[in-house]
Amino acid sequence: MKTLTNEQFSSWSRRLRRSDRQAYTQVFEATYDTLYRYAWYFVHDEDAAYDVLQDVFLKLWQVRERVDPARSLKALLYQMVRNTALNHMRHAKRHAADALDDVQVEPASLPREEEDFDMQTLETHLQRWIDELPQRRREAFMLSRYQGLSHIEIAGIMDLAPKTVNNHIVLALQHLRSRLLAHQPDLLPS
């Protein structure tokens, strides 16, 4: 989100409670791109991510009178996207299981030592290493490092204690550092 202040979100919350369509439009325009990327993180499909956001913003308007200005609207939006995306994935998996009998998934190949460690290669490996993390740890890491949310905001979204969020992020960073060192030992100091 484009460096929006907590005061801006609180103002939008108060205005949404009064059914202010302009506030709704401002929230939509200010948050859509970032929330789309967060939805895509779960569903990995453009159309599905658009559907998730459509459902989220429809639901936001439906519950606008119950939005609490004392609570983080930003965290509420992330939580709504997360829950809607997870529901979408459960629904999609149910239908995919009905359609497919058996699918073989090949494990990702490990990086070769002799390959060039350029930026694109690093990004590819980094994404694979992030994908190796347990789901909750990966989610906490992505919300912190890619979405710029505070531990308290992440705790509200994930329904965890802030200390647990911190633990997830520390363990994710340790994992990524160990994978990077194992791949290219001379990149980081011991």
Beta strands, then each sheet from edge to edge (+ up, - down):
end
